[in-house]
Amino acid sequence: MKNRKPPLRMCVGCREMKDKKELIRVVRTTDGTVEIDPTGKQNGRGAYICSTQCLEKTRKKNLLGRALNHPVDDTVYEKLLEQLHDGGVD
């Protein structure tokens, strides 16, 4: 059996390619809501964040909103910050 390469995704903050498992996915669903996708498999347009520094940068420059082509509510940023602190990604 061949060893498969881990799927890589780009963080919208630092623009670095990282293993998908290291990142948190935010998705704009087909009904137009923006939410965190813990499974990484939800339908819709996705964007990835790797750390609290990148989250701050995306919030200041609206990078997440641009990546999703949709405005992002402050509650989404707060949930992301909690998840980054709780998950120990940072």
N, C-alpha and C positions, 0 to 999 in steps of 0.2 A: 504494500500500500504506500502511495506517495505521501510525503509530508506536504500539506497545503500551506501556502502563505497565509498569514492572518489578514483579514480585510482591513485596509487602511482608509481612514477618512481625514479630512482637513478640518482643523479647528478654525472657526471664523475669526477668532481673536488674534492668534499668533501666526496663522496660516501654515502651521506645521502639519505634516502627515504623521498620524499616530495610529496605533492599533485601535480598532473600533471599540474594544472593551474598556479602554482607558478613558473614553470620552462619554459625555452625557448628550443624548440626542433631544433636540427640541423640534417639534413637528407642527406644521400648519396643516390641520386636517382638511378633508374635502368639504366639510361644512363651514370652514373659515375660522375655526378657533385655533389658538396657539397654546400648546401644552407640552409638558415633558413626556417623553416616550421611554419608559424604563425598559421595555422589551426590545426596542430598536427595530421593530417590525411593523409599526403602525403605518397605515396608508396616509400619504400626504407628502408635502415637501419638507425635507429635514435639513437641519443644520446642527453642528456639533460644537461643544465647548469643552475645554480641557482643565481649566483652573480658575480660581477666583480672580487672578490678575487679568486673564482673558475675558472673564465675565464683566469686569469693570470697564475694560477697553471697549467691549461690544456695546455696553450700555451708553457710554459717553458718545460714541460715534454712530450709534444706531446700526451697527453691523449686522446684528441678528435680525432686525426688521428688514434690512435690505436683502439679506440672504433668503428670508422667507417670503419676500414680496408682500408683507403684511405688517401693520403696526403691532408691537409687542407690549402688552400690559405690564405695569410694575409688579403685579402679583406673580407673574411668571419669573421675573428676575429674582424676586424674594425666594420663591420655591427653589430656583436653581442654586442660589447662594446657600440655602439650607442643605440641599442635597450634596453640594461640593464639600461643605464642612462635615456633614455626617458620614459621607462616603470615604473621606480621607484621600480624595483624588489629589488635592492640593499639597 
